[in-house]
Amino acid sequence: MSNHSNQLNSLVGAVRNFEKKPTEIRLQKLVFSKDEAEQRRNYHNLLGVIRHRLLLKHLISQFCAKPPKPHLNAFLLTASFQLLESKEEKTRHPKIVHFWVEQIKKALSIREAKFANAVLRKIADNLLCSLSELEKYGNFSTLHSHPQWIVNRWTDQFGSEASRELLDWNQSLPSVYVHDFSKILSENALIQPADLGLEHTQWEDFYKWQNKPGHPLVSLTEKPLYIQDPSTRIAPGLLEKTTGGKILDACAAPGGKSVILAKILGSRIQKITAVDLSSKRTSMIKENFARLGIRNTEVAEHDWESGEPEPLATDYDAVLVDAPCSGAGIIRRHPEIRWRLKSEDYEKLPLQQLKILSATSRHVRDGGHLVYSTCSMDSAENQEVIDQFLRTEEGSDFRMISGATHLSPKTQHDGVGAFLLQKKS
């Protein structure tokens, strides 16, 4: 079997495994090829199937009397995604159908290949009509492949128009951004964006990777650059006008927000203490601090939910809590999240977030600042957690200065919530 066939079988196998265990697969661990371009193509196809999962199943079910067997179903999902991706180029459809029918013939049987040929041809012939019907009858859950309960939740919180914009956003392909930290180092470290295949953006020192030949993404990590969405600047930015001093980044791995703090506060920082759960996570922080030249730091391990005494100071000038969350704001980049999330998570997660926020708040000095953030725009994980915290014994010593949730279609980056509180003197 050729290397190309092996890679296609690996792709189809990954689709099949995801269908079997959609809440368990960790996509970043999948490797299809040592060739970066081939790896990216296969990863693109896998994420495309996951991103359009409900829609693809709907298209297949229209022409199947009963659900296909798992292996055949994985082939049909992958082929249907390529038809969907080429919906404006109908001349490509026969080639796509022929290609995947041949793959099914090799991997499965002639009988299944004939069946797939009939189904895929019908999908191709009726594709635009099928999409139009879903739009006409307002079946946005299927059209945009989001569980109905998520569509309902967003509609209740943000309204139907904003919810629809959010669904559209999540179905579009994400951009890759890098953050330039060369100014932290010497003048000799300053980069030339154009020479690295980077494009300027509206956000200072953030560049869009253009994926040009000769500029592989991995090569950027050899420079003082950090692959990072522009949304990550929001929470640290709330501390930009403070005095600096001693900073605690309480949920720090892999260290992205700590390095932003080091950059924006500069010489005003006395020390950054970066904390996370395990040595595996804190090692990532140390590596990024070393690579980007971040000094005056210490790294520690602690579980804020353990209830154990924290081996840390209690007089930090500022504490940043980037809490574990649903990840609802990063579904565009991680489409599998929508299939992993459950409605009951919005009852469990706020309890965890409140516990962490309460524990970390004890380390803020009188008059110091506390930043709470999530990569979610859901009110249950943001404003409601802040409101509950302010009613607790620990929270009664704080007042909210500012805070907001940021919806991706408006900001053009990941959705986040970020809130600045100050402890009373």
N, C-alpha and C positions, 0 to 999 in steps of 0.2 A: 504493500500500500504506500502511495506517495506521501511525502511530507505534507503537501497541501490537503490531501484527503484526511490525514491524521488530524490536522488543525480544524477542518470542518467538522469531523466527528467529535472533537473536543468541544467545539462551540455548541453543537446540537446536544451533546451530553450535559453541558452546563445549563442549557435551557431546560432539559428534562429534569435535572436535579433541582433546579429552582422551582419548577412546577410541583415537585414532590415535597420540597421543604422551603417554601418561600420566606418563612420567618427565621431560618437558620443560616442560609448561605451567606458567607462574607465575601463579597465580590472582589475586594481588593487583593485577595489571596490567590485568585485564579491566574494562571499563566498559560497562554496558548502558544507562544512562540518566543524565541530569543530575538527575533527581528522586531524592532520597535514598531515599524510601520504595520507589520502583520498583526502584532499584538493589539495595536490600537484599532485596527479594522474589526477584528473579532470581538474586542471589548465593546466597540461601538454597536455592533449587531446584537450582542447580548443585552446591553443596556436598552437598545431600541425595543427589543421584545418585552423587556420588563416594563419599560415606560408606557408601552401601548398594549399591555397584556389583556385588559378587558375588551378593548376594541378588536384585537386580533382574534380572540376567542369568539366574539360575536360574529365576525366575518366568516370564520370557519364553520360555526354552528348553523349558519343559514343553509349550508349545502351538505351537511352531514346529518343523517338520521339519528345517529348516536355518537357519543364522544369517541374520537379515535384512540387507539391504544397509545400509551405514554410515549414510546419512541417515535412513532409516526406523528403524533401530535407535536412533538418538539420540532420535527422537520417542518411541519406545516406552519407552526408559529414563526419560525425563522424565515421561511420563504414568504409568508404573508407580510412580515415586516418589510422585507425588501420591495414587495409590490406597493405597500403603503408609502414607503419612502420615495418611490418613483411614480407616484400617482399623477404627476403633471407630465410625465414622459411615457405615455402609453406605448410608444414604439419599443420600449425596453421590456415590457411585460412578457412577450413570448420567450425572450431569451432567459429571463429570470425563471419562468415556469419550466422551460426545458432543462436548465441547469439543475434545479432542485429535484426534478423528476428523475434525472439520471443519477443523482446522489442517492435518492431513496431506492432506486433499483439496485445499486451496488450494496447499500447497507442493509436493506430489508428484503424485498421481493418484487418480482415483476407485477404481481397482483396489486400490491400496495402502491407501486409506482403508477399504475393505471388509475387507481382510485385517486391518488394525489393529483394526477394530471387533470382529472375532471373537476376536482374541488378547486384547485388553484386557478384554472381557466375561468371558472364561474366567478371566483372572487375578483379576478382582474377585470372581467367584463362588467361587473356590477359595482365596482369599488366606489366610484364617485356618487352613484345613486344611493348606495348604502350610507355613506357619510352624510349626504343631504337629508336622508330620512331621519337620522339621529338628531341632526341639527333642527329639523322642522318640528320634531316632537319634544324637543328640549331634554333629550336623554344625555345630559352632559356627563354623567357618571361613566357611561360606556364610551361616549365620544372621546373623552379626555382620560379615560382609564384611571379613575380614582374611585375608591370604595364610596358607596352612596352616603354612608354615615359621615365621611369627611366632607363631602360636598354640602350636606345639610348643615354641618357644624360651621363651615366657613360662611355659608349663606346667612345663617343666623347672626354671626358676629360682624361680618363685613358688608353684608348686603349682596344682592344677586349680581350686580355689575362688577363689583370688586372681586367677588368670588370667581366669576367667569374669567376675569383678567388673570387671576392667580392660577387657575387651571391651565389657561393658555401658556402662561409663563413656564409652568412646570413641564409642559410638553415640548418646549423649545430646547435646542441644544445649548448646553452651558459653555461659557467662555472660560479659558484658563488665564488667571491673573497672577502676576508676580509682583512682590513688593521689594523695592530697592532700599537696601540698608547700607549702601556703600558710603553714605555720608558719615556713618558712625566711625568708619575706619579712616585711613589716611587719604589724602588727595589722590594718591596713586591707585586707590581702589575704585575710583569713580568709573561707572560703566558708560558705554555708548550704546543706548537702546537699539538703534537701527542695526548695529553690527551683531546683535544677538537675536534678531528677528522679533523685536518687541515694539509694540505700538503704544503711543501715549494715550492716556485716558483722562477723564474729567477729575480723577482723584490724584492728588499729588503723590508722586513716587510709586504709583501703581501703574503697571503696564499690562497690556493684553498680549499673550503669546500668540503669534500668527501662524504657528505650525508650518514654517517654510522649510524646504529641503536644506540640510546642512545645519539646522538649528534644533536638534532633538531636545525635548524637555529635560532629560536627565542632565544635559550639559550645563543647564542654568544653575544647578546646585553647586557647581564649581565656583560660582561667583557669589558675591555678598547679596544674594537674592533669596527670597522666601516665597514659595508657592502659596498664595493666600488671597482669599476673596476680599474685596474692598470693605465688606460689611464688618470685618474684624477690627477696623479702626474705630468703630463707633463707641464701644464700651471703654477702651483705654482713653479715648479722646475726651471723655467726661472728666478726666482728671488733669487735663492739659493745663488748666489755669490754677491748679492747686500748688502748694508750696513744695511738693515732692517729699523728700525725707525718706523714711523707711516704708517700703511697699511690700505688701503680702499678696501674691497671686495664688489664691487658695486652691484652684482646680486648673493647674497650669499646663499640663501636657497638651501638645508637644512643645509649648513655649512661645507660640506665636504672639499672644497678647503681651507677654512679658517683654519681648523684644520691641514691640511697638511702644510700650511704656518707657523703655530705656531710650528710645529714639526721641520721643516727644518731650520728655522731661529732662533728658541730658544730665548736666552737672547738678541739677536740683535733686537728683536721687542720691541718697546716702547708701542704700542697699536694697536690692530686690530679693525677696525670699520666695522661691517658687516651690509649690507643694503639690504632690499628687499621690495616688494610692500605692503604687508599687515601684520597685526598682526598674522594671521594664519601661514604665512610663516616665520615670524621672531620668532615665538614661537618654531618652529622646530630648528632654529639656537641656541636659548638659551638652549634648552634641550640637544643638542649635545655638546655644550660648557661645560655645567655642568657635563654631564656624563663622558666626556673625560678629565676633569680637565684643560680646556683651560682658562687661566687667562689673565688679561690686555686686556679686550675686552669691546666693547660697541656695542649695536644692535640698529638700527634705521630703520624707514620706510620711503621710498621715491619712487616715480615713476619718473624715469629718462626721460620718454617721455612726462611728463605733461607740461614741460616748466616753472613750478613754481620754485622759488628760492630754492636751496638746503640748508638745515640747517646743513651744514657740512663745515669742514675746506677746505682751498684751498692750503694747503701746505703739502700734503701727500708725503712721500718718494716713495711710490709705490701704484698704483691702479691696481686691477685685475678686468677685465670685462669678466665674463663668460656669453656671451650674449644669449638671447633666440634664438633658431635656429630650423631648420627643423628636427633635430634628425636623420639625414641620417646615422650617424656613429654608432647608437645604434639599428639599425633595427634587428640585431641578437637577442638582448634581448627583444626588443619590436616590434614584427613582424607586429602589427597593424598599425605602422607608415606608412608603404608603401601604405596602403589603405587610409590613412588620407591625405597624401601629394598630392598637386596639382602642376602642372607645374608653375602656376602663383605665387605660394609661393616664388619661387626664384626671383621674381620681388619685392614682398612685403617685405619679410624678410630682405634683404640687406638694404632697406630704414630704417627699424626699428633699425637694428644693427648699422648703421652709426649714427643715431640720438642718441642712447645710448652712443656710443663710443665718440662722440663729447661732449656730456654733461659731461661725467665722466672725460674726459681729462682735463677739467678746474680745477680739484682738484689735479693735479700733480704739485709739486714744480719744480722750475727750476733745471735741472739736475736730476730730479727724473725719475722713470720708469713707463711704462704703459704696461700691458699685456692684450691682447685681445685673447679670445678663444671661440670655439664652439665645440659641439659634432657632428660636421659634417665635411666631407672632401671635400665638394663641393666648388669649387673656388669662386663661386658667394657670398658665405657667409664668405669667408676667405680672400685670397689675394686681391680680387677685392674690398672688403670693406676697407682693409688697404690702397690700392692705392687711393681710393676715399677720405678717411680720410686725407691722407697726402696732398691732393690738397685743402682741406678746410682751412678756416682761423685758426681754432683751431689746425688743423693738421700740418700747416706749421711750427709750433714750435717744431715738433718732427722729429726724424729720426729712421728708423728701424734698429735694431741691429741684430735680427735673427727671423726666423719663418719658419714654415713648416706645411703641412698637413700630417697626418699619416693614411695610409690605413691598415685596420685590418688584411688582410692576411699576410702582412709583419711583423706587430708588434705583432700579436696574442692577441690584445685587442681591445676595442672600437675604432672607427675611430674618430679622433679629428683634429682640427686646432688650433695652438697656436703661437702667435707672440709677440715679445718683442720690445718695442719702448722706446726711451729715449728723454726726453724734453731737449731742448738746454739750456745751462746755460746763 
